[in-house]
Amino acid sequence: MTSPCIDYYYSVRSSFTYLGSARLNALARRCDVRINHHPIDLGVVVSSFHDYPNQQPLDRPYAGARIYESSPTREAYTQKEYRRWSQRLGIPMNVDPSHHYGPRELPSGSVIVAQRRGLDVDALSHAILQALWRDDRDIASEAVMADLLLSVGIQDDAVAFCKEAVSESVQLEFRQNSQDALAAGVFGSPSYLFKGELFFGQDRLDFLEEWMVQSLQSDEA
C-alpha cells in the first residue's frame, strides 16, 4: 500500500505560503506523513479562472511578475494582513520585499531536483521562501541558491544542481505541476491535498490536520 502524503501545490514566491511553510513541515512530522512538493506557476493557475472580469493581465516579461494590477488600497491592506499574521504566528516577515516579483524557474526547479534526488526538500523549500520573505534575497540567483543548499545541509555540487534545476526535464515537470494543480481544483497558493480533500490557505492548516488525523485513524481501524 502506498503511504499517504500531502500534495502541496504552491508558488515559491507566495507570501502566505511562506507563513504556512514551517507549520506544514511540523504537521507532516507529527503525523509521520510525507509532503509531495508541486511548485507551480501561480500566474498560469490564477489566469485560468475568471475572478478579475474587468481587468486584463499585465504583460509579464518573465514568470513571476504580478498577474493583475492591484490598487494602492488593496496593496496597503494586504501588507497590513502580512503584519497581522507575522505577529500572530511569531514569524519575521518583510512585507514588501524588493525581490517579490521575479523568475520562478530556478527556485521552483531546485525544489523539484531536491525531491527527485531524495534530499531534504522540506527544508530547502522553506529556506527558499524564508530567503525571499524574511531576508529579501534574490531567489533566482544561483549564488543565493548555492548558499541555501548549504544552509540546509545539501552538499551536492551547486553549479550542477542549478543547471539541472533549469533543465528542460525539470522545467517540464514545473509546467506540468500547474496543469495538475488545475485538474485537482487548485486556484491559489498554498493549497494542500490529502486523500481527496483540498485545503486552500495557510489559515486552513488546522482543518488539514483534523482531516489527516481522522483519515489516518480510519485507516488503522
Residue frames as a rotation matrix with the C-alpha (Angstrom) as fourth column:
MET 1
0.578 0.816 0.000 0.00
0.816 -0.578 0.000 0.00
0.000 0.000 -1.000 0.00
THR 2
-0.168 -0.616 0.770 1.30
0.541 -0.710 -0.450 3.47
0.824 0.341 0.453 -0.90
SER 3
-0.455 -0.053 -0.889 1.97
0.857 -0.297 -0.421 5.63
-0.241 -0.953 0.181 2.13
PRO 4
0.637 0.747 0.192 -0.33
0.770 -0.624 -0.132 8.67
0.021 0.232 -0.973 2.30
CYS 5
-0.575 -0.812 -0.095 1.19
0.809 -0.582 0.083 12.03
-0.123 -0.029 0.992 1.52
ILE 6
0.328 0.564 -0.758 0.23
0.332 -0.820 -0.466 15.68
-0.884 -0.099 -0.457 1.43
ASP 7
-0.053 -0.289 0.956 0.21
0.989 -0.145 0.012 17.00
0.135 0.946 0.294 -2.12
TYR 8
0.150 -0.089 -0.985 1.46
0.539 -0.828 0.157 20.55
-0.829 -0.554 -0.077 -1.67
TYR 9
0.156 0.002 0.988 0.75
0.946 -0.287 -0.149 23.00
0.284 0.958 -0.046 -4.51
TYR 10
0.638 0.004 -0.770 2.38
0.459 -0.805 0.376 26.38
-0.619 -0.593 -0.516 -4.13
SER 11
0.754 -0.467 0.461 4.34
0.183 -0.526 -0.831 29.21
0.630 0.711 -0.311 -5.66
VAL 12
0.070 -0.828 -0.556 7.88
0.974 0.178 -0.143 29.67
0.217 -0.532 0.819 -4.37
ARG 13
-0.818 -0.346 0.459 7.17
0.296 -0.938 -0.179 33.42
0.492 -0.011 0.870 -4.35
SER 14
0.135 0.984 0.117 3.91
0.237 -0.147 0.960 33.27
0.962 -0.102 -0.253 -2.40
SER 15
-0.436 -0.279 0.855 3.72
-0.602 -0.616 -0.508 35.28
0.669 -0.737 0.101 0.81
PHE 16
0.344 0.664 0.664 1.10
-0.939 0.229 0.257 33.16
0.019 -0.712 0.702 2.54
THR 17
0.752 -0.222 -0.621 2.93
0.026 0.951 -0.308 30.01
0.659 0.215 0.720 1.50
TYR 18
-0.366 -0.919 0.146 5.88
-0.047 -0.138 -0.989 31.31
0.930 -0.368 0.008 3.49
LEU 19
-0.301 0.285 0.910 3.68
-0.902 -0.396 -0.174 31.95
0.311 -0.873 0.376 6.52
GLY 20
0.705 0.655 0.273 2.47
-0.707 0.682 0.189 28.35
-0.062 -0.326 0.943 6.46
SER 21
0.346 -0.592 -0.728 5.67
-0.515 0.529 -0.675 26.60
0.784 0.608 -0.121 5.44
ALA 22
-0.696 -0.687 0.210 7.27
-0.537 0.303 -0.787 25.80
0.477 -0.661 -0.580 8.80
ARG 23
-0.276 0.680 0.679 3.92
-0.816 0.208 -0.539 24.79
-0.508 -0.703 0.497 10.27
LEU 24
0.690 0.477 -0.544 3.22
-0.707 0.604 -0.368 22.43
0.153 0.639 0.754 7.38
ASN 25
-0.110 -0.823 -0.558 6.60
-0.435 0.544 -0.717 20.77
0.894 0.164 -0.417 7.87
ALA 26
-0.783 -0.159 0.601 5.88
-0.621 0.161 -0.767 20.38
0.026 -0.974 -0.225 11.58
LEU 27
0.218 0.952 0.215 2.43
-0.883 0.286 -0.371 18.94
-0.415 -0.109 0.903 10.85
ALA 28
0.538 -0.064 -0.840 3.89
-0.587 0.687 -0.429 16.37
0.605 0.724 0.332 8.47
ARG 29
-0.576 -0.805 -0.143 6.40
-0.391 0.425 -0.816 15.30
0.717 -0.414 -0.560 11.11
ARG 30
-0.535 0.433 0.725 3.71
-0.786 0.060 -0.615 14.99
-0.310 -0.899 0.308 13.80
CYS 31
0.513 0.852 0.105 1.56
-0.707 0.489 -0.511 12.80
-0.486 0.188 0.853 11.57
ASP 32
-0.313 -0.747 0.587 4.52
-0.138 0.647 0.750 10.93
-0.940 0.154 -0.306 10.05
VAL 33
0.637 0.569 0.521 3.34
0.518 0.184 -0.835 11.81
-0.571 0.802 -0.177 6.56
ARG 34
-0.470 -0.840 0.271 5.47
0.744 -0.211 0.634 12.77
-0.475 0.500 0.724 3.57
ILE 35
0.321 0.476 -0.819 4.99
-0.130 -0.834 -0.536 16.06
-0.938 0.278 -0.206 1.72
ASN 36
-0.053 -0.260 0.964 4.90
0.923 0.355 0.147 15.77
-0.380 0.898 0.221 -2.07
HIS 37
-0.219 -0.135 -0.966 6.03
0.100 -0.988 0.116 19.17
-0.971 -0.071 0.230 -3.36
HIS 38
0.075 0.289 0.954 4.43
0.989 0.097 -0.107 20.60
-0.124 0.952 -0.279 -6.50
PRO 39
-0.462 -0.234 -0.856 5.83
0.216 -0.965 0.147 24.08
-0.860 -0.117 0.496 -7.14
ILE 40
0.192 0.668 0.719 3.53
0.935 0.099 -0.342 25.83
-0.299 0.737 -0.606 -9.61
ASP 41
-0.901 -0.251 0.354 3.40
0.371 -0.870 0.326 28.91
0.226 0.425 0.876 -11.81
LEU 42
-0.470 0.760 -0.449 0.70
0.537 -0.158 -0.829 30.82
-0.701 -0.630 -0.334 -9.97
GLY 43
-0.547 0.236 -0.803 0.13
-0.579 -0.800 0.159 33.05
-0.605 0.552 0.574 -12.99
VAL 44
-0.841 0.225 -0.491 -0.92
-0.292 0.575 0.764 30.06
0.455 0.786 -0.418 -15.06
VAL 45
-0.692 0.579 -0.431 -3.26
0.713 0.642 -0.282 28.83
0.113 -0.502 -0.857 -12.34
VAL 46
-0.435 0.537 -0.722 -4.86
0.325 -0.654 -0.683 32.15
-0.840 -0.532 0.110 -11.41
SER 47
-0.625 0.160 -0.765 -5.31
-0.644 -0.659 0.388 33.31
-0.442 0.735 0.514 -15.01
SER 48
-0.920 0.324 -0.223 -7.25
0.119 0.770 0.627 30.11
0.375 0.550 -0.746 -15.72
PHE 49
-0.242 0.857 -0.456 -10.05
0.944 0.099 -0.314 31.41
-0.224 -0.506 -0.833 -13.52
HIS 50
-0.310 0.226 0.924 -12.16
0.522 -0.771 0.364 34.47
0.795 0.595 0.121 -14.26
ASP 51
0.127 0.310 -0.942 -12.07
0.983 -0.165 0.078 36.21
-0.132 -0.936 -0.326 -10.91
TYR 52
-0.406 -0.355 -0.842 -10.99
0.267 -0.927 0.262 39.50
-0.874 -0.119 0.472 -12.49
PRO 53
0.188 0.570 0.800 -13.59
0.893 0.240 -0.381 40.14
-0.409 0.786 -0.464 -15.22
ASN 54
0.965 0.263 0.008 -12.79
0.247 -0.896 -0.370 43.84
-0.090 0.359 -0.929 -15.58
GLN 55
0.425 -0.887 -0.180 -9.01
-0.590 -0.422 0.688 43.52
-0.687 -0.186 -0.703 -15.62
GLN 56
0.868 -0.296 -0.399 -6.56
-0.222 0.489 -0.844 42.39
0.445 0.821 0.358 -18.25
PRO 57
0.698 -0.690 -0.190 -3.42
0.636 0.478 0.606 40.52
-0.328 -0.544 0.773 -17.21
LEU 58
0.640 -0.581 -0.503 -0.34
-0.517 -0.810 0.278 42.71
-0.568 0.082 -0.819 -17.21
ASP 59
0.651 -0.557 -0.515 2.46
-0.375 0.354 -0.857 41.98
0.660 0.751 0.021 -19.64
ARG 60
0.841 -0.384 0.381 4.82
-0.222 0.397 0.891 39.54
-0.493 -0.833 0.249 -17.97
PRO 61
0.464 -0.730 -0.503 8.39
-0.819 -0.137 -0.557 39.76
0.338 0.670 -0.661 -19.33
TYR 62
-0.663 -0.623 -0.415 9.29
-0.392 0.761 -0.517 36.85
0.638 -0.180 -0.749 -17.09
ALA 63
0.159 0.697 -0.699 7.50
0.390 0.606 0.693 34.31
0.907 -0.383 -0.176 -14.97
GLY 64
-0.270 -0.237 -0.933 6.84
0.956 0.048 -0.289 35.72
0.114 -0.970 0.214 -11.55
ALA 65
-0.933 0.030 0.358 5.67
-0.022 -0.999 0.028 39.24
0.358 0.018 0.933 -12.33
ARG 66
-0.622 0.781 0.052 2.44
-0.187 -0.083 -0.979 40.35
-0.760 -0.619 0.198 -10.76
ILE 67
-0.660 0.413 0.628 -0.51
0.710 0.614 0.343 38.98
-0.244 0.673 -0.699 -12.67
TYR 68
0.284 0.791 0.542 -3.04
0.808 -0.502 0.309 41.78
0.517 0.350 -0.781 -12.29
GLU 69
-0.561 -0.387 0.731 -2.65
0.011 -0.887 -0.461 45.39
0.828 -0.251 0.502 -11.32
SER 70
-0.037 0.513 -0.858 -3.66
0.956 0.267 0.119 45.95
0.290 -0.816 -0.500 -7.73
SER 71
0.572 0.320 0.755 -5.00
0.179 -0.947 0.265 49.19
0.800 -0.017 -0.600 -6.31
PRO 72
-0.477 -0.769 0.426 -2.92
-0.240 -0.352 -0.905 51.05
0.845 -0.534 -0.016 -3.70
THR 73
0.077 0.593 0.802 -5.75
-0.975 -0.122 0.183 50.49
0.206 -0.796 0.569 -1.22
ARG 74
0.928 0.281 -0.244 -5.65
-0.257 0.958 0.124 46.75
0.268 -0.053 0.962 -1.73
GLU 75
0.170 -0.951 -0.260 -1.85
0.214 0.293 -0.932 46.68
0.962 0.103 0.253 -1.59
ALA 76
-0.443 -0.326 0.835 -1.86
-0.634 -0.544 -0.549 48.58
0.634 -0.773 0.034 1.71
TYR 77
0.464 0.688 0.559 -4.44
-0.886 0.344 0.312 46.24
0.022 -0.639 0.769 3.21
THR 78
0.808 -0.211 -0.550 -2.55
0.018 0.942 -0.335 43.16
0.589 0.261 0.765 2.04
GLN 79
-0.258 -0.964 0.064 0.60
0.018 -0.071 -0.997 44.39
0.966 -0.256 0.036 3.76
LYS 80
-0.205 0.281 0.938 -1.44
-0.936 -0.337 -0.103 45.01
0.287 -0.899 0.332 6.91
GLU 81
0.847 0.528 -0.060 -2.60
-0.505 0.835 0.220 41.39
0.167 -0.156 0.974 6.75
TYR 82
0.326 -0.822 -0.466 1.00
0.190 0.540 -0.820 40.26
0.926 0.179 0.332 6.43
ARG 83
-0.532 -0.556 0.639 1.90
-0.457 -0.447 -0.769 42.19
0.713 -0.701 -0.017 9.58
ARG 84
0.256 0.717 0.648 -1.06
-0.962 0.120 0.247 40.74
0.099 -0.686 0.721 11.47
TRP 85
0.932 0.113 -0.344 -0.19
-0.137 0.989 -0.047 37.17
0.335 0.091 0.938 10.55
SER 86
0.032 -0.995 -0.093 3.51
0.068 0.095 -0.993 37.73
0.997 0.025 0.070 11.14
GLN 87
-0.472 -0.152 0.868 2.76
-0.765 -0.419 -0.489 38.97
0.438 -0.895 0.082 14.65
ARG 88
0.536 0.777 0.331 0.16
-0.843 0.473 0.255 36.29
0.041 -0.415 0.909 15.36
LEU 89
0.933 -0.150 -0.326 2.47
0.065 0.964 -0.257 33.47
0.353 0.219 0.910 14.28
GLY 90
0.667 -0.745 -0.021 5.72
-0.207 -0.213 0.955 34.96
-0.716 -0.632 -0.296 15.53
ILE 91
0.319 -0.516 0.795 7.24
0.866 0.499 -0.025 34.66
-0.384 0.697 0.606 12.06
PRO 92
-0.213 -0.452 -0.866 9.53
0.054 -0.891 0.452 37.51
-0.976 0.049 0.214 10.94
MET 93
0.181 0.359 0.916 8.42
0.926 0.253 -0.281 38.92
-0.333 0.899 -0.286 7.59
ASN 94
-0.821 -0.324 -0.470 9.42
0.069 -0.874 0.481 41.67
-0.567 0.362 0.740 5.19
VAL 95
0.038 0.986 0.164 6.01
0.351 0.140 -0.926 42.74
-0.936 0.093 -0.341 3.96
ASP 96
0.923 0.253 -0.289 7.30
-0.153 -0.449 -0.881 44.40
-0.353 0.857 -0.375 0.78
PRO 97
0.154 -0.942 0.299 10.47
0.309 0.333 0.891 42.62
-0.938 -0.045 0.342 -0.39
SER 98
0.067 -0.200 -0.977 12.19
-0.730 -0.678 0.089 44.14
-0.680 0.708 -0.192 -3.40
HIS 99
-0.834 -0.460 -0.303 12.64
-0.545 0.607 0.578 40.66
-0.082 0.648 -0.757 -4.89
HIS 100
-0.172 0.847 0.503 8.99
-0.367 0.418 -0.831 39.64
-0.914 -0.328 0.238 -4.64
TYR 101
0.842 0.538 -0.049 8.45
-0.203 0.231 -0.952 39.53
-0.500 0.811 0.303 -8.40
GLY 102
-0.112 -0.917 -0.384 10.99
-0.922 -0.049 0.384 37.64
-0.371 0.397 -0.840 -10.42
PRO 103
-0.161 0.004 -0.987 11.73
-0.722 0.682 0.120 34.41
0.673 0.732 -0.107 -12.28
ARG 104
0.503 0.427 0.751 10.40
-0.823 0.501 0.266 31.20
-0.263 -0.753 0.604 -10.77
GLU 105
0.685 -0.119 -0.719 12.34
-0.419 0.742 -0.523 28.74
0.596 0.659 0.459 -12.89
LEU 106
-0.329 -0.921 -0.207 15.45
-0.300 0.311 -0.902 28.27
0.895 -0.235 -0.379 -10.73
PRO 107
-0.660 0.043 0.750 13.82
-0.750 0.025 -0.661 28.19
-0.047 -0.999 0.016 -7.28
SER 108
0.464 0.874 0.142 10.94
-0.838 0.485 -0.250 26.01
-0.287 -0.003 0.958 -8.45
GLY 109
0.578 -0.320 -0.751 13.30
-0.395 0.695 -0.600 23.72
0.714 0.644 0.276 -10.31
SER 110
-0.519 -0.821 0.236 15.53
-0.582 0.137 -0.802 23.47
0.626 -0.554 -0.549 -7.25
VAL 111
-0.139 0.580 0.803 12.63
-0.886 0.289 -0.362 22.13
-0.442 -0.762 0.474 -5.21
ILE 112
0.812 0.485 -0.324 11.93
-0.584 0.684 -0.438 19.56
0.009 0.545 0.839 -7.92
VAL 113
0.159 -0.844 -0.513 15.58
-0.406 0.417 -0.813 18.48
0.900 0.338 -0.276 -8.12
ALA 114
-0.611 -0.378 0.695 15.84
-0.772 0.093 -0.628 18.12
0.172 -0.921 -0.349 -4.34
GLN 115
0.260 0.796 0.547 12.72
-0.802 0.494 -0.337 15.97
-0.538 -0.351 0.766 -4.33
ARG 116
0.785 0.000 -0.619 13.96
-0.479 0.633 -0.608 13.84
0.391 0.774 0.497 -7.23
ARG 117
-0.116 -0.960 -0.256 17.30
-0.376 0.281 -0.883 13.26
0.919 -0.006 -0.394 -5.51
GLY 118
0.456 0.367 -0.811 15.73
0.535 0.615 0.579 12.33
0.711 -0.698 0.084 -2.19
LEU 119
-0.695 -0.711 0.104 17.27
0.398 -0.502 -0.768 15.31
0.598 -0.492 0.632 -0.42
ASP 120
-0.514 0.493 -0.702 15.70
0.732 -0.175 -0.659 17.39
-0.448 -0.852 -0.271 2.35
VAL 121
-0.566 0.337 0.753 13.19
0.583 -0.482 0.654 19.09
0.583 0.809 0.076 0.09
ASP 122
0.539 0.784 -0.307 11.02
0.773 -0.316 0.551 20.27
0.335 -0.534 -0.776 3.00
ALA 123
0.254 -0.537 -0.804 13.94
0.650 -0.521 0.553 22.22
-0.716 -0.663 0.217 4.45
LEU 124
-0.757 -0.589 0.283 15.04
0.592 -0.435 0.679 23.62
-0.276 0.681 0.678 1.09
SER 125
-0.143 0.796 0.589 11.55
0.739 -0.310 0.598 24.76
0.659 0.520 -0.544 0.16
HIS 126
0.731 0.418 -0.539 11.21
0.681 -0.491 0.543 26.59
-0.038 -0.764 -0.644 3.47
ALA 127
-0.109 -0.870 -0.480 14.68
0.643 -0.430 0.634 28.11
-0.758 -0.240 0.606 3.11
ILE 128
-0.687 -0.088 0.721 13.77
0.693 -0.379 0.614 29.49
0.219 0.921 0.322 -0.33
LEU 129
0.323 0.901 0.288 10.55
0.654 -0.433 0.620 31.06
0.684 -0.012 -0.730 0.96
GLN 130
0.664 -0.130 -0.736 12.32
0.656 -0.369 0.658 32.43
-0.357 -0.920 -0.160 4.02
ALA 131
-0.443 -0.895 0.056 15.14
0.785 -0.357 0.507 33.88
-0.433 0.269 0.860 1.94
LEU 132
-0.500 0.333 0.800 12.60
0.560 -0.580 0.592 35.93
0.661 0.744 0.103 -0.01
TRP 133
0.353 0.882 0.312 10.06
0.297 -0.422 0.857 36.89
0.887 -0.210 -0.411 2.65
ARG 134
0.804 -0.150 -0.575 12.33
0.555 -0.158 0.817 37.31
-0.213 -0.976 -0.044 5.66
ASP 135
0.049 -0.956 -0.289 15.68
0.537 -0.219 0.815 38.24
-0.842 -0.195 0.503 4.16
ASP 136
0.786 0.347 -0.512 14.67
-0.209 -0.630 -0.748 39.82
-0.581 0.695 -0.423 0.82
ARG 137
-0.368 -0.922 0.121 17.21
-0.249 0.223 0.942 37.78
-0.896 0.316 -0.311 -1.12
ASP 138
0.032 0.301 -0.953 17.10
-0.991 -0.116 -0.070 37.13
-0.132 0.947 0.295 -4.85
ILE 139
0.112 0.066 0.992 15.99
-0.346 0.938 -0.024 33.51
-0.932 -0.340 0.128 -5.00
ALA 140
0.983 0.170 0.070 16.53
0.014 0.308 -0.951 33.48
-0.184 0.936 0.300 -8.78
SER 141
0.415 -0.906 -0.080 20.27
-0.885 -0.381 -0.266 33.91
0.210 0.181 -0.961 -8.20
GLU 142
0.575 -0.284 -0.767 22.48
0.066 0.951 -0.303 30.84
0.815 0.124 0.566 -8.48
ALA 143
-0.546 -0.820 0.171 24.79
-0.076 -0.155 -0.985 32.27
0.834 -0.551 0.022 -5.81
VAL 144
-0.292 0.544 0.787 21.89
-0.950 -0.262 -0.171 32.64
0.113 -0.797 0.593 -3.40
MET 145
0.729 0.597 -0.334 20.68
-0.576 0.799 0.171 29.15
0.369 0.068 0.927 -4.22
ALA 146
0.056 -0.801 -0.597 24.15
0.108 0.599 -0.794 27.76
0.993 -0.020 0.120 -3.52
ASP 147
-0.744 -0.290 0.602 24.03
-0.495 -0.366 -0.788 29.39
0.449 -0.884 0.129 -0.08
LEU 148
0.123 0.897 0.424 20.58
-0.992 0.095 0.087 27.99
0.037 -0.431 0.902 0.59
LEU 149
0.575 0.017 -0.818 21.63
-0.239 0.960 -0.148 24.47
0.782 0.280 0.556 -0.36
LEU 150
-0.460 -0.839 -0.289 24.48
0.140 0.253 -0.957 24.60
0.877 -0.481 0.001 2.14
SER 151
-0.587 0.243 0.772 22.23
-0.740 -0.547 -0.390 26.14
0.328 -0.801 0.501 4.80
VAL 152
0.488 0.816 0.310 20.02
-0.871 0.479 0.111 23.02
-0.058 -0.324 0.944 4.80
GLY 153
0.069 -0.590 0.804 22.90
-0.509 0.673 0.537 20.57
-0.858 -0.446 -0.254 4.63
ILE 154
0.913 0.211 0.349 22.77
0.189 0.539 -0.821 19.77
-0.361 0.815 0.452 0.92
GLN 155
0.148 -0.977 -0.154 26.36
-0.153 -0.176 0.972 19.16
-0.977 -0.120 -0.175 -0.14
ASP 156
0.428 0.056 0.902 25.69
0.785 0.472 -0.401 18.42
-0.448 0.880 0.158 -3.82
ASP 157
-0.689 -0.710 0.145 27.69
0.667 -0.542 0.512 20.44
-0.285 0.449 0.847 -6.34
ALA 158
-0.094 0.728 -0.679 25.74
0.249 -0.643 -0.724 23.72
-0.964 -0.237 -0.120 -6.54
VAL 159
-0.525 -0.146 -0.838 26.65
-0.681 -0.518 0.517 24.51
-0.510 0.843 0.173 -10.14
ALA 160
-0.957 0.161 -0.240 25.44
-0.027 0.777 0.629 21.13
0.288 0.609 -0.739 -11.37
PHE 161
-0.549 0.791 -0.270 22.38
0.698 0.256 -0.669 21.34
-0.460 -0.556 -0.692 -9.12
CYS 162
-0.130 0.492 -0.861 21.33
-0.157 -0.867 -0.473 24.71
-0.979 0.074 0.190 -10.53
LYS 163
-0.746 -0.179 -0.642 21.99
-0.650 -0.012 0.760 23.56
-0.144 0.984 -0.107 -14.08
GLU 164
-0.882 0.461 -0.100 19.69
0.431 0.873 0.229 20.60
0.192 0.159 -0.968 -13.55
ALA 165
-0.430 0.748 -0.505 17.08
0.487 -0.279 -0.827 22.85
-0.760 -0.602 -0.245 -11.93
VAL 166
0.003 0.422 -0.906 16.65
-0.545 -0.759 -0.356 24.85
-0.838 0.496 0.228 -15.14
SER 167
-0.930 -0.350 0.112 16.96
-0.129 0.596 0.793 21.85
-0.344 0.723 -0.599 -17.47
GLU 168
-0.547 0.750 -0.373 14.12
-0.685 -0.144 0.714 21.05
0.481 0.646 0.593 -19.86
SER 169
-0.433 0.364 -0.824 13.20
0.346 0.912 0.221 17.88
0.832 -0.190 -0.521 -17.98
VAL 170
-0.688 0.126 -0.715 12.77
0.703 -0.126 -0.700 19.70
-0.179 -0.984 -0.002 -14.69
GLN 171
-0.845 0.371 -0.386 11.01
-0.368 -0.926 -0.085 22.69
-0.389 0.070 0.919 -16.23
LEU 172
-0.563 0.672 -0.481 8.63
-0.294 0.381 0.876 20.33
0.772 0.635 -0.017 -17.99
GLU 173
-0.401 0.394 -0.827 7.66
0.801 0.589 -0.108 18.95
0.444 -0.706 -0.552 -14.58
PHE 174
-0.826 0.070 -0.560 7.29
0.292 -0.796 -0.531 22.51
-0.482 -0.602 0.637 -13.27
ARG 175
-0.755 0.569 -0.326 4.89
-0.642 -0.542 0.542 23.34
0.131 0.618 0.775 -16.10
GLN 176
-0.434 0.594 -0.677 3.02
0.092 0.777 0.623 20.07
0.896 0.208 -0.392 -15.65
ASN 177
-0.774 0.108 -0.623 2.58
0.632 0.105 -0.767 20.83
-0.017 -0.989 -0.150 -11.95
SER 178
-0.823 0.480 -0.304 0.43
-0.408 -0.872 -0.272 23.83
-0.396 -0.100 0.913 -12.85
GLN 179
-0.396 0.689 -0.608 -1.78
-0.662 0.245 0.708 21.69
0.636 0.683 0.359 -15.06
ASP 180
-0.500 0.169 -0.849 -2.02
0.475 0.874 -0.106 19.03
0.724 -0.456 -0.517 -12.36
ALA 181
-0.924 0.151 -0.351 -2.97
0.239 -0.489 -0.839 21.74
-0.298 -0.859 0.416 -9.87
LEU 182
-0.606 0.734 -0.309 -5.82
-0.796 -0.559 0.232 22.90
-0.002 0.386 0.922 -12.09
ALA 183
-0.304 0.470 -0.829 -7.01
-0.264 0.794 0.547 19.32
0.915 0.385 -0.117 -12.50
ALA 184
-0.604 0.003 -0.797 -7.03
0.679 0.526 -0.512 18.96
0.418 -0.850 -0.320 -8.71
GLY 185
0.474 0.878 0.070 -9.16
0.742 -0.441 0.505 22.08
0.474 -0.187 -0.861 -8.29
VAL 186
-0.131 -0.621 -0.773 -6.35
0.871 -0.444 0.209 24.32
-0.473 -0.646 0.599 -7.06
PHE 187
0.582 0.361 0.729 -6.88
0.687 -0.698 -0.202 28.05
0.436 0.618 -0.655 -7.60
GLY 188
0.715 -0.362 0.598 -4.33
-0.471 -0.882 0.029 29.64
0.516 -0.302 -0.801 -5.27
SER 189
0.020 -0.836 -0.549 -1.21
0.365 0.517 -0.774 29.19
0.931 -0.185 0.315 -3.16
PRO 190
-0.847 -0.530 -0.044 -0.71
-0.532 0.845 0.050 27.44
0.010 0.066 -0.998 -0.84
SER 191
0.352 0.924 -0.149 -3.06
-0.899 0.378 0.222 24.52
0.262 0.056 0.964 -1.40
TYR 192
-0.707 -0.536 0.462 -2.87
-0.675 0.706 -0.214 21.19
-0.212 -0.463 -0.861 0.39
LEU 193
0.254 0.767 -0.590 -4.48
-0.837 0.480 0.263 17.98
0.485 0.427 0.763 -0.86
PHE 194
-0.802 -0.461 0.380 -4.80
-0.592 0.696 -0.406 14.92
-0.077 -0.550 -0.831 1.34
LYS 195
-0.842 0.438 0.316 -6.87
0.395 0.898 -0.194 11.87
-0.369 -0.038 -0.929 0.49
GLY 196
-0.385 0.694 0.608 -9.15
0.859 0.029 0.511 13.72
0.337 0.719 -0.607 -1.87
GLU 197
0.668 0.610 -0.426 -9.76
0.729 -0.651 0.212 16.77
-0.148 -0.452 -0.880 0.33
LEU 198
-0.130 -0.674 0.728 -8.37
0.715 -0.572 -0.402 20.14
0.687 0.469 0.556 -0.75
PHE 199
0.547 0.191 -0.815 -7.50
0.748 -0.547 0.375 22.90
-0.375 -0.815 -0.442 1.71
PHE 200
0.222 -0.423 0.879 -6.57
0.661 -0.597 -0.454 26.38
0.716 0.682 0.147 0.47
GLY 201
0.442 -0.130 0.887 -4.54
-0.336 -0.941 0.030 28.82
0.831 -0.312 -0.460 2.54
GLN 202
-0.583 -0.765 -0.273 -2.14
0.041 0.308 -0.951 28.66
0.812 -0.565 -0.148 5.45
ASP 203
-0.625 0.430 0.651 -5.04
-0.780 -0.371 -0.504 29.55
0.025 -0.823 0.567 7.73
ARG 204
0.537 0.804 -0.257 -6.59
-0.789 0.586 0.185 26.15
0.299 0.103 0.949 6.90
LEU 205
-0.404 -0.790 -0.461 -3.74
-0.511 0.613 -0.603 24.08
0.759 -0.008 -0.651 8.30
ASP 206
-0.688 0.225 0.690 -5.75
-0.633 0.281 -0.722 23.26
-0.356 -0.933 -0.051 11.42
PHE 207
0.448 0.892 -0.065 -8.53
-0.773 0.350 -0.529 21.86
-0.449 0.287 0.846 9.24
LEU 208
0.280 -0.449 -0.849 -5.97
-0.679 0.532 -0.505 19.89
0.679 0.718 -0.156 7.27
GLU 209
-0.760 -0.628 0.167 -4.58
-0.547 0.480 -0.686 18.38
0.350 -0.613 -0.708 10.46
GLU 210
-0.256 0.750 0.609 -8.03
-0.716 0.277 -0.641 17.42
-0.650 -0.600 0.466 11.72
TRP 211
0.677 0.526 -0.516 -8.79
-0.735 0.433 -0.523 15.70
-0.052 0.732 0.679 8.43
MET 212
-0.069 -0.803 -0.593 -5.43
-0.645 0.489 -0.587 13.93
0.761 0.342 -0.551 8.40
VAL 213
-0.783 -0.213 0.585 -5.82
-0.616 0.403 -0.677 12.61
-0.091 -0.890 -0.447 11.93
GLN 214
0.151 0.938 0.311 -9.35
-0.712 0.321 -0.624 11.42
-0.685 -0.128 0.717 11.20
SER 215
0.648 0.095 -0.756 -8.29
-0.716 0.414 -0.562 9.74
0.259 0.905 0.336 7.94
LEU 216
-0.349 -0.882 -0.318 -5.22
-0.629 0.472 -0.618 8.07
0.695 -0.015 -0.719 9.40
GLN 217
-0.631 0.200 0.750 -7.19
-0.648 0.395 -0.651 6.76
-0.426 -0.897 -0.120 12.37
SER 218
0.505 0.860 -0.077 -9.79
-0.729 0.377 -0.571 5.32
-0.462 0.344 0.817 9.99
ASP 219
0.303 -0.485 -0.821 -7.02
-0.712 0.457 -0.533 3.54
0.633 0.746 -0.207 8.09
GLU 220
-0.727 -0.670 0.150 -5.83
-0.569 0.466 -0.678 1.92
0.385 -0.578 -0.720 11.32
ALA 221
-0.170 0.755 0.634 -9.31
-0.869 0.189 -0.458 0.79
-0.465 -0.628 0.623 12.39
